[in-house]
């Protein structure tokens, strides 16, 4: 939006009713203001409005940044081979910098409780499945039980973005590849850094077990280029490990969690589409009838479980 020659961005959540603790724009704005003070690349928060009488929900205004978000195509300035590699390295290095911030004191320490983070994630998303589905997929409960019974011990506490992927990063508009801003802090809290890394590991670079579900079951904006010269397989995780020093042995557990959570997010979309709440969605919503079960089977592979969801 523009006013007096100045261009700003308004961010708001959808109209009620909303699931508890979701789309908290006031909290999201606060997190970015705090992290911006620690050098994290985020837009400048200009104003926050909690008065729901204006737009029906709280909202905030932030500075408009001139950058590029990589979705399903590669912009020309990031297309050369050396920039593809630089792009993937920038993604990992920006995450390392985020995870390296000291969260033991000051205002950062009030953003969440890292103790018990993994168990809370399993419990929260198990509850979200129960309210967001209209069909029976017993494998969801089976995997949730496996996650709950095999919780790894967190090796570190850090800021966790919660949905760290290419589609939530803005790059500078010219080479060299540089992350200009991390966007969408709705799910951010304090927790286990490997939870962020697991999303980066499979969702950005296309790393997956041999039987990758096809067609892709995530929206185009969640996909990323799988072209040569990007870091692939375990190399992003190894780059993160070389800087953070975390043991990657339990990474399959975190990857299972990331995929299982994606199942639950996608099922919520599918349910809304079934109810007619996504009238303009003629591709993604319908694809989730079979896409969610396939994604669920892939989550089972990471867990070492034989999961059958198709009739």
C-alpha positions as CSV (number, residue, x, y, z in Angstrom):
1,X,0.0,0.0,0.0
2,X,1.1,3.6,-0.7
3,X,0.7,6.8,1.2
4,X,2.4,10.0,0.5
5,X,4.8,8.4,-1.8
6,X,5.9,5.9,0.8
7,X,5.2,2.2,0.1
8,X,4.6,-0.2,3.0
9,X,3.3,-3.7,3.4
10,X,0.3,-4.7,5.5
11,X,0.2,-8.1,7.0
12,X,-3.0,-9.6,8.6
13,X,-4.4,-13.0,9.3
14,X,-7.7,-14.4,7.9
15,X,-11.0,-13.5,9.5
16,X,-12.3,-15.5,12.5
17,X,-13.1,-18.1,13.5
18,X,-9.4,-19.2,13.7
19,X,-7.7,-22.1,15.5
20,X,-6.4,-21.1,18.9
21,X,-2.9,-19.5,18.8
22,X,-2.7,-19.2,15.0
23,X,-2.2,-16.1,12.9
24,X,-1.1,-14.0,15.9
25,X,0.0,-11.0,14.0
26,X,0.8,-9.0,17.2
27,X,3.2,-11.7,18.4
28,X,4.7,-12.1,14.9
29,X,5.5,-8.4,14.8
30,X,7.1,-8.5,18.2
31,X,9.3,-11.4,17.3
32,X,10.6,-9.6,14.2
33,X,11.3,-6.4,16.2
34,X,13.3,-8.4,18.8
35,X,15.2,-10.4,16.2
36,X,15.9,-7.4,14.1
37,X,17.7,-5.9,17.0
38,X,20.0,-9.0,17.0
39,X,20.9,-8.6,13.3
40,X,18.4,-11.1,11.9
41,X,17.4,-10.0,8.4
42,X,13.7,-9.1,8.8
43,X,11.5,-6.2,7.5
44,X,11.3,-3.2,9.7
45,X,8.1,-3.2,11.7
46,X,6.5,0.3,11.4
47,X,3.2,-0.1,13.3
48,X,1.1,-2.7,15.1
49,X,-2.7,-2.4,15.5
50,X,-4.6,-4.6,17.9
51,X,-7.9,-2.9,17.3
52,X,-10.0,-5.5,15.5
53,X,-12.7,-2.9,14.6
54,X,-10.6,-1.6,11.7
55,X,-10.0,-4.8,9.6
56,X,-11.7,-7.4,11.7
57,X,-8.4,-8.8,12.9
58,X,-5.1,-7.4,14.3
59,X,-2.5,-6.4,11.7
60,X,0.8,-4.7,11.3
61,X,2.7,-2.6,8.8
62,X,6.2,-3.3,7.7
63,X,8.7,-1.8,5.3
64,X,8.6,-2.9,1.7
65,X,11.8,-4.6,0.6
66,X,13.0,-4.7,-3.0
67,X,13.9,-8.3,-3.4
68,X,13.2,-11.7,-5.0
69,X,11.3,-14.7,-3.5
70,X,12.3,-17.9,-5.3
71,X,9.3,-20.1,-6.0
72,X,9.0,-22.4,-8.9
73,X,11.3,-20.5,-11.3
74,X,14.9,-19.3,-10.9
75,X,15.4,-15.5,-11.5
76,X,18.1,-14.7,-14.0
77,X,20.6,-13.2,-11.5
78,X,20.5,-16.4,-9.5
79,X,20.6,-18.8,-12.4
80,X,24.3,-19.1,-13.2
81,X,25.9,-22.2,-11.7
82,X,28.0,-20.3,-9.2
83,X,24.9,-18.3,-8.0
84,X,22.9,-21.5,-7.6
85,X,25.4,-22.9,-5.2
86,X,25.7,-19.5,-3.5
87,X,22.0,-19.4,-3.1
88,X,21.8,-22.7,-1.3
89,X,24.8,-21.9,0.9
90,X,23.2,-18.6,1.8
91,X,20.0,-20.4,2.9
92,X,21.9,-22.7,5.2
93,X,24.3,-20.0,6.5
94,X,21.4,-17.6,7.3
95,X,19.7,-20.4,9.3
96,X,23.0,-21.1,11.1
97,X,23.2,-17.4,12.1
98,X,19.6,-17.5,13.4
99,X,20.3,-20.7,15.4
100,X,23.5,-19.2,16.8
101,X,21.8,-16.3,18.6
102,X,22.0,-16.6,22.4
103,X,18.4,-17.1,23.7
104,X,19.3,-17.5,27.4
105,X,18.7,-14.0,28.4
106,X,17.0,-10.7,27.7
107,X,13.8,-10.3,25.7
108,X,14.6,-13.3,23.5
109,X,14.3,-15.6,26.4
110,X,10.6,-14.6,26.7
111,X,9.7,-15.8,23.2
112,X,9.1,-19.4,24.3
113,X,10.2,-22.3,26.4
114,X,12.7,-24.7,24.6
115,X,12.2,-27.4,27.2
116,X,9.7,-29.9,26.0
117,X,9.4,-28.3,22.6
118,X,9.5,-31.5,20.6
119,X,6.8,-33.2,22.7
120,X,4.6,-30.1,22.5
121,X,4.9,-30.2,18.7
122,X,3.7,-33.7,18.5
123,X,0.8,-33.1,20.9
124,X,-0.2,-29.9,19.2
125,X,-0.3,-31.2,15.7
126,X,-2.0,-34.4,16.8
127,X,-4.8,-32.2,18.1
128,X,-4.9,-30.2,14.8
129,X,-5.4,-33.3,12.8
130,X,-8.4,-34.2,14.9
131,X,-10.1,-30.9,14.1
132,X,-9.0,-30.6,10.5
133,X,-9.9,-33.9,8.9
134,X,-13.1,-35.5,7.8
135,X,-11.6,-38.9,6.8
136,X,-9.9,-41.7,8.4
137,X,-6.2,-42.2,7.9
138,X,-5.0,-44.4,10.8
139,X,-1.3,-43.9,9.7
140,X,-1.4,-40.4,11.0
141,X,-2.0,-41.7,14.6
142,X,0.5,-44.5,14.0
143,X,3.3,-42.0,13.1
144,X,2.3,-39.7,15.9
145,X,2.7,-42.6,18.3
146,X,6.1,-43.4,16.9
147,X,7.2,-39.8,17.2
148,X,6.0,-39.6,20.8
149,X,7.7,-42.9,21.8
150,X,11.0,-41.9,20.1
151,X,11.5,-38.3,21.2
152,X,15.2,-37.4,20.8
153,X,17.0,-35.3,23.4
154,X,17.4,-31.8,22.1
155,X,21.1,-30.9,21.8
156,X,20.6,-27.1,21.8
157,X,18.1,-24.4,22.3
158,X,17.6,-21.7,19.6
159,X,15.1,-19.5,17.9
160,X,13.1,-21.8,15.6
161,X,11.4,-20.2,12.6
162,X,9.0,-23.1,12.2
163,X,8.6,-23.0,8.4
164,X,12.1,-22.2,7.1
165,X,12.1,-22.8,3.4
166,X,13.0,-21.0,0.1
167,X,9.4,-19.6,-0.3
168,X,9.8,-17.7,3.0
169,X,13.1,-16.1,2.1
170,X,13.6,-12.9,0.1
171,X,16.9,-12.6,-1.8
172,X,18.7,-9.4,-2.9
173,X,17.6,-8.3,-6.4
174,X,21.2,-8.6,-7.7
175,X,24.0,-11.1,-7.5
176,X,25.7,-12.3,-5.4
177,X,23.1,-14.4,-3.7
178,X,22.2,-12.9,-0.3
179,X,19.2,-13.4,1.9
180,X,17.6,-10.0,2.3
181,X,14.9,-11.0,4.7
182,X,13.3,-14.0,6.4
183,X,9.5,-13.8,6.2
184,X,6.5,-15.4,7.9
185,X,7.4,-15.7,11.6
186,X,3.9,-16.9,12.6
187,X,5.2,-20.3,14.0
188,X,8.5,-19.0,15.5
189,X,9.4,-19.8,19.1
190,X,12.3,-21.2,21.1
191,X,13.0,-24.8,20.5
192,X,15.2,-27.4,18.8
193,X,17.3,-26.1,15.8
194,X,17.2,-29.5,14.1
195,X,13.4,-29.0,13.7
196,X,14.2,-26.1,11.3
197,X,17.0,-28.0,9.6
198,X,14.7,-31.0,8.8
199,X,12.4,-28.7,6.9
200,X,15.3,-27.2,5.0
201,X,16.8,-30.7,4.3
202,X,13.8,-32.1,2.4
203,X,11.5,-29.3,1.5
204,X,14.0,-26.9,-0.1
205,X,16.4,-29.3,-1.8
206,X,14.0,-32.1,-2.8
207,X,15.8,-34.7,-0.7
208,X,13.5,-37.6,0.0
209,X,13.4,-41.4,0.2
210,X,13.5,-43.3,-3.1
211,X,9.7,-43.3,-3.6
212,X,9.1,-39.5,-3.8
213,X,5.3,-38.8,-4.0
214,X,4.4,-37.6,-7.5
215,X,2.9,-35.2,-8.4
216,X,4.2,-32.9,-5.7
217,X,1.7,-32.6,-2.9
218,X,2.8,-29.2,-1.7
219,X,1.8,-25.9,-3.4
220,X,4.1,-24.6,-6.1
221,X,5.3,-21.8,-3.9
222,X,6.6,-24.4,-1.4
223,X,8.6,-26.2,-4.0
224,X,12.0,-25.1,-5.0
225,X,14.4,-25.5,-8.0
226,X,16.0,-28.9,-8.2
227,X,18.5,-27.9,-10.8
228,X,22.2,-28.8,-10.8
229,X,24.7,-26.9,-8.6
230,X,22.4,-26.6,-5.6
231,X,23.4,-28.4,-2.5
232,X,21.7,-31.7,-2.4
233,X,21.1,-34.7,-0.2
234,X,22.9,-34.4,3.2
235,X,25.1,-31.5,2.2
236,X,22.9,-28.7,3.7
237,X,22.7,-30.6,6.9
238,X,26.4,-31.2,7.0
239,X,27.1,-27.5,6.3
240,X,24.8,-26.7,9.3
241,X,26.6,-29.3,11.4
242,X,30.1,-28.0,10.6
243,X,29.0,-24.7,12.1
244,X,26.7,-25.8,14.9
245,X,28.4,-29.0,15.9
246,X,25.1,-31.0,16.4
247,X,24.9,-34.7,16.0
248,X,22.8,-35.6,12.9
249,X,22.2,-39.2,13.9
250,X,18.6,-38.4,14.9
251,X,17.8,-36.3,11.8
252,X,15.4,-39.0,10.4
253,X,13.1,-38.4,13.4
254,X,13.0,-34.7,12.7
255,X,12.4,-35.3,9.0
256,X,9.5,-37.6,10.0
257,X,8.1,-34.8,12.2
258,X,8.4,-32.2,9.3
259,X,6.6,-34.4,6.8
260,X,3.9,-35.5,9.3
261,X,3.3,-31.8,10.1
262,X,3.0,-31.1,6.4
263,X,0.4,-33.9,6.1
264,X,-1.7,-32.1,8.8
265,X,-1.3,-28.7,7.2
266,X,-2.3,-30.1,3.8
267,X,-5.2,-32.0,5.2
268,X,-6.6,-28.7,6.6
269,X,-6.4,-27.2,3.1
270,X,-8.1,-30.3,1.7
271,X,-10.9,-30.1,4.2
272,X,-11.5,-26.4,3.5
273,X,-11.6,-27.2,-0.2
274,X,-14.2,-30.0,0.4
275,X,-16.3,-27.5,2.3
276,X,-16.3,-25.0,-0.6
277,X,-14.1,-22.5,1.3
278,X,-11.5,-22.4,-1.5
279,X,-13.7,-21.8,-4.6
280,X,-10.9,-20.7,-6.8
281,X,-8.7,-23.7,-6.0
282,X,-9.1,-26.1,-8.9
283,X,-5.8,-27.9,-8.7
284,X,-4.1,-28.0,-5.4
285,X,-7.1,-28.7,-3.1
286,X,-8.4,-31.6,-5.3
287,X,-4.9,-33.1,-5.6
288,X,-4.7,-33.6,-1.8
289,X,-7.3,-36.4,-1.9
290,X,-4.4,-38.7,-2.9
291,X,-1.5,-36.3,-2.2
292,X,-1.9,-36.3,1.5
293,X,-1.8,-40.2,1.7
294,X,1.3,-40.3,-0.5
295,X,3.0,-37.7,1.7
296,X,2.0,-39.7,4.7
297,X,3.7,-42.8,3.2
298,X,6.9,-40.9,2.7
299,X,6.8,-39.8,6.4
300,X,6.5,-43.4,7.3
301,X,9.6,-44.2,5.2
302,X,11.7,-41.8,7.2
303,X,10.5,-43.4,10.4
304,X,11.2,-46.9,9.1
305,X,7.5,-47.8,9.2
306,X,5.6,-49.6,6.5
307,X,2.6,-47.3,6.0
308,X,-0.2,-48.1,3.5
309,X,-2.8,-45.5,3.0
310,X,-4.3,-46.4,-0.4
311,X,-7.3,-48.6,-0.7
